[in-house]
Amino acid sequence: MAVKSAEGKTVLFKSWGQDWRPFGQPRKKRLVDSVILDKGIKESILNDIKEFLQSGKWYHDRGIPYRRGYLLYGPPGSGKTSFIQALAGELDYNIAIMNISEPNLTDDRLAYLMNNIPERTILLLEDIDAAFNKREQSKEQGYVAGVTFSGLLNALDGVSSAEEVLTFMTTNHPEKLDPALLRPGRIDYRVLIDNATDYQIIHMFLRFYEGEEERAKVFMDRFRQLELPYVSTAQLQGLFVQYKESPDLAIENIGILKQPHMNNFFYE
């Protein structure tokens, strides 16, 4: 009955003691087409994952650890977490979310949990920069988090690290990440998920208002007139959701994008 209730849905897991437990109700799978990234990014990541999943024998024959790590970095509201949810839906995978900053999480518990992830599940480490902004460690207090930096590195690619794992990390501040975390074997694929480009603006408009190519051009012209330094996909989605029934009202009220409170709207 439990398996049947999760069919066609994405199950979110969170750690509880030494176990992974479902967190909330299974969510309806998010379509990968519902997340509009810049041209080619979505396809390149998805192709890389599918190639990895089909290459188990190649890795084992050459004695290479069969795991792959991805880092999605960029400003808040750009769709990093939303894209990972959509990837899970596309691959028919679930998501295990781990908070490295959790005070009660130790190196041993981290290694155990990462070696016992449910099958067909993406491991998601969100805001990885928040856990270790610096490698400096005092003898008196150690790190604020229960996990040490070396403990995280060993869990990712040490002797005790897990095999057959897809690990995704996200950060808004890649410059704060230690170079030791960024090396291949820990993070194999890095990609910038940035603020919205012209390509994304047009395609998001058409995603909400199908067949409105002419109005999409008008919207793009009005957007350029605003002369905004940037706009996030979260801001755009907030505008389109607010005027979901009328593309004309979305065009008429495009000035809302200038309001600061739109920066963290909905998308991520």
N, C-alpha and C positions, 0 to 999 in steps of 0.2 A: 504493500500500500504506500509505503514511504517513497519507494522508487517511482511508482506510478505518479505520485503527486508532484514529483520533480521533473517529469518528462516535458521536454520542450522549454525548460526553464533553467536559469542559472542559480546555483546554490552558493551562497556566501558562507565561508567558514571563518571563525575566529578561534584563537587558542584559548583553552580553558584548562588550566593546570598542565597536565602532560598530554592533553588530547585536543583534537580539532573538533569543534562542534558547530552545527549549522547556526547561522546568525540571522534571526528573523525568518520570514517566509521566503521560499524560492521565488526569484524574480523572473518575469517574462523576459525571454532573450531579447537583447537589444540588437537591432539590425545594424550590420556594419555600414550600410549605406546611410544610416541616420546620423553618422558622425562625419562632418565635412572637414577634412584636413587639406593642407596645401597639395597641389598636384603631385601625384606619384608617391607621396609618403605612405599612405595607407596600403597601397599595393606592394610597395617594397618590403614593408615589415611583414605583411601577411605571407608573401612569397618566401621570405627568409624563414619564418616559423614553419611553414609547410615543408620546406626542404629539410629543415632540421628534423622534423618528426618522421621523415622518411629515410633518415640516414643513420639509424641506430646501429646497423651491422657495420657500416663504414667506420664509425667511431670505435666500436668494440674491437674490430679487426686490427686497428692501429694503436690500441691501448690509450685512446684519448677519452677523458671523462665525458660522458654523454649528458651534458647540461648546457644551457645557454642563458645568458643574462642580457637583459635589455634595460636601457636607461632612457626614459622620456623626460626631457627637460624643457623648461620654458615658463613664461609668466602665468600667474593664476588665471583661471577661466579660459584656458586655451583648449581644453578638451582631453587632457592626458588620461584622467581616470575614466572618462566616458568612453574613450577609445579602447581601453583595456577591457571594459565591460562588453563592448561590441565584439572585440576579438574573441572573448570567451564564448559568446553566443555563436559566432561564426565557426569556431572549432569544436563546439559542443563540449566545452570545458567548464569547470566551476572555478571559483576564485577563493583563495585562502589569504586573508588579510592579516599581516603581522605588524604590530607597533613596536619597533626596536627601542623606542624611548620608555617603554613600560618599566617602571622601577623594579618590579618583581621578576622580570625576565633575566635569567642568568645565561652564561655561555653554554652550560650543559643543557639547559632546557631549550635554548635556541637550536642547538645542534640536533637534539632529539626531535623537536617539532619539524625541523626542515628535512629530517630523514624519514618522517612518517606523514608526509602530506597525502591527503586522499588522492586516489588515482584520477587522472585526467583533470588536474587542477592546477591553475596558474598561481604561483606564489607572488603576492603583491606587497612590496615594501614601500609605503607612501612617505613622501617628504623625508627622504633618507638623510638629507643634509641636517635636519633638526636633531638627529640622534648624535651626530659627531661633527660639530662645526670645526673642532680642532683635535689633533691627536695628542695634545699635551695632557699629561695625567699627573696629578699630585699624589705623593705617597700617602698623605693623610686621608684624602677623600676618594681618590680614584675618579672614575667618570660619574656623572650624575645618574646616567642610566645604569641598570644592572649589568648590561652586556658591555664587554670591553670591545675596543676597536679590533683587536687581534682576534677576539672571539667571533666577531662578525665575519672577518676575512676567512678564518678557518672554516666557518659554517658554509661559506659560499664556495670555496674551492680547496679546502684542506683535506687531510686524510679521512676525516669523518664526514665530509660533505656528501650530500645526496646525489644520486644519479637519476637520469631521466626527468629532470626538473626544468620547467620554464619559469624563470624569475624576472619579474618586472619591478623596476624601481622608478620612482618619480621624484622630481625636485624642481622647485622654483629658482634655486640658487646653485647652479652647477659649479660656480667658482668657489664654493665653500667645501666641495668634496675633496677628500684627500686623493692624491694621485695613485696611491696603493689600491684604492677601491676601483679605480677606473681601468685598470689593466685588463687585457684579454684573459678570459677564464673566469673573471668575476663579472665584468661587463663586456660583452662581445659586440654589442650593437648599440650605438648612441644616435639619437635623432632629436632635433629641435622641433618642438611643437609650439609654434610662435603665435603671436597675435594674428588676426585675420588679414589675409591678403585679398587682392581684388578677386582672385579666383574663388576664394572661399565665400566672399560676400555675395557674389552673383549666385553661386550654387546653393548657398543657404536660403537665399530669397526664393529660388525656384523649388527648393525642397518644401518650403511652406506654402508657396503659391504656384502650383504646377501649371505649366503652359503660359505663364505670364512673362515671356521673354522681353516684350517691349517695356513693361513696367519695371522689370529688373534693370534695364538700361537707365531708365529715369531715376530709379533708386540710386544707382551707382553714380550718376551725375550729381545728384543732391548730396550724396555722401562726400564726394570730392570737394564740394563747396564748403563743407563744414571745416575742412582743413584740420582734422584731428590728427595728432601725432601717431595714434594707434587706436584700434578698436579690437576688443576681444570677441571671440565667438560667443562667450557668455552674454556680453552686452547685446549682440545681435539677436541671440535667441530670446532674450528678455523682451526685446522690442517686437519680434515676430509673434511671440506667444500672446503678448498683450493685445495685438491687433490681428489675431489669427484668422478672422473672418473677412478681412478687408486689406488687400495690398495697397489700396489708395490711402487708407488711414496710416499704414506703416510708413508710406512715403511722406505723408503730410506731417507726421510726428517724429520724423527722423532726428530732430533736434534733441530728443530725449537722450540720445547717445552721448551728449555732452555732459550729462549729469553724473557726478561721481558715484552715486549709489548704484549705478548700472554695472559697475565693474565686476561684481561677484554674483551676477544674476544667473541662477539655474544650472549652467552648463557643467560645472565641475564641482 
